[in-house]
Amino acid sequence: EKMLKFVRTQFIKSVSEPVLKILLDKLLDQGVITDDEMEPISGTAERADKARDLINTVRRKGTDASLALITALHEEDPFLSDKLFSDKKLE
């Protein structure tokens, strides 16, 4: 959760709409988020609001959920993942 809190603002600014959709699908498939949680996020009009809702929802679910989001982001957008999580301050 600390890692996601640390990169939250940059994630919101940087993640693309197509990557957000894939992250939502992956996290739903893995049981990290529920249909009830996914619907309001995917129905949000603004990309930044979707990103904000997603990261806030996952952070509240704890370490395993946060790790699932980080892993999915690394798989779908390695460039952004490296940009966000390669900082030594996270160690």
N, C-alpha and C positions, 0 to 999 in steps of 0.2 A: 504494500500500500504506500509505503514511503517513496518508492521509486515513481509510482504513478503521480503522487502528489507533487513530487519534484518536477516532473515533466508536463504536468497538466496543461499549463498555459500554452506551451509550445505544441503539444499534441493538438489542442483545439485550433490553433492557428494553421497547422501544417497538414493534417490528415485530409486526404481527398475524399470526395463523395463516393467514388467506386470502392475505395478501400474500406470506408465505413460500412458500406452495405455487406461486404464480404466478412468483415469482423463480426457484425451482428449475426450473420448466418452461422459462422463458425461457433460463436459463443452460445447460440441457441442450440446447435447440434450437440455441443459438449455438455449442455445442461447448466452452463454458467449463468445464463439469463433465461427467463421464462417467456412464454408467449405474451403474457400480460405486461412484462417489462419491455419487451421488444416493440410492441405496437406503438406506444407513445413516442418512443425514440425514432422509429422509422417513419412515423407520421409527421414529425417535426419538419417544417419547411426549410429552415436555414441549416446549412452544413455545420456551421460552428455550434449551433444549438444541439444538433445531433451528437457531435463529438463530445460536447460538455455533458450531456445526459448520459452517454455511454460510459465515459470515464468515471463520472460520479457514481453511477449504479454499480459498476464493477469494484471500485475502491471500497464501497460500503460492505461488499461481500467478503473482503479479507484477502489474505495472501494467496491462496490457491486460485481464486478468481482473477486477481491481479496478474499472477504469473501466466494464466491462460490468455489474457489479453495481450501481454507483452510477447508471448510466443506467437500468437496469431499475427500480430503486427509485424514481427520479424519475418514470418513466412510470406506475408503479402506485400510488404513494403520494406525490404531490408535497408534501403537508403535512409528512410525516415527513422527506422528503428535504431540504426547505428548512430544517427545524429542525436537522437534523444537519450539513448542508454549507454553510450560509450564513455560518458563523462566519469572521470575518476571519483568525483564527489559522491557517487552512488555506492561506493564500496564501504 
